Amino acid sequence: MSFTVCSLNCNGLRAAHKKGFLKWLAKAKPDLVLLQEVRAWPDQVKPELRSPPGYNAHWVSARKKGYSGVAIYSRVPVSRAVVGSGLDWGDDEGRVLRVDFEGWTFASVYVPSGSSSEERQARKERYLDHLAAWLEDLRQEGRPTVVGADWNIAHTPLDIWNPTGNKKNSGFLPHERAWVDRLLATGWVDIHRQLNPDVQGPYSWWSNRGKARTKDRGWRLDWLLGTPAAAELATESWVGRSRNLSDHAPVFVRFSPDLYREGRVGVFEPLG
């Protein structure tokens, strides 16, 4: 039995719910869902959205209501949940949540956008400096680890529809792309690119202007990062564009049944 992980910037979980989020979830049936930009506190949503049937749920919300926040839904019982990454203002914005089970670690991360102003871009870059150190500490733990995020960075020209026109725009700036280069050089793996090294896209975010989504003129801002021990068990990755839940699309990685074998991580026991 394979194990499927999904990462989605839902651009407001309550808004995604109105667009059929729970119906989509029941049909897609990922084993683990890493959500970003939930923009709600748990007590602001219906119980079936707070913790959908068949899943246990962990949330970290921003202090400011209606802003940022991440959550994780898991069909596997979680042994530990860790809120935040140790950066005061980032943790106040609810940008990182980690869960552990059966020898594995998964995390949901929401990197700030820098597109609205130079000040926001500078804040994003400070966050990236902190995040690189946090990811290195995580990697050094030696556990098979997967981080799903809205990274707000398209790494290479394969990850953006118009690289030439966007080379001076936040999300495709040379030093942002170099940040990803350095991250991968430490040993982290962009799982989609490992499986699809020469494929254009598929994109996961589209502007609301100019029919960008219809024309598929997008950016691959959402991707799953893995340690080598995790990435070697990935067998398939894809973007689910069939349901318009957000300005982002859910990204998926399926892991091999080898993940269950003795000597890997033991046996997962999904919830009923």
Secondary structure, 3 states (H helix, E strand, C coil): CCEEEEEEECCCHHHHHHCCHHHHHHHHCCCEEEEECCCCCHHHCCHHHHCCCCCEEEEECCCCCCCCCEEEEECCCCCEEEECCCCHHHHHCCCEEEEEECCEEEEEEECCCCCCCHHHHHHHHHHHHHHHHHHHHHHHCCCCEEEEEECCCCCCHHHECCCCCCCCCCCCCHHHHHHHHHHHHCCCEEHHHHHCCCCCCCCCEECCCCCCCCCCCEECCEEEEECHHHHCCEEEEEECCCCCCCCECCEEEEECHHHHCCCCCCCCCCCC
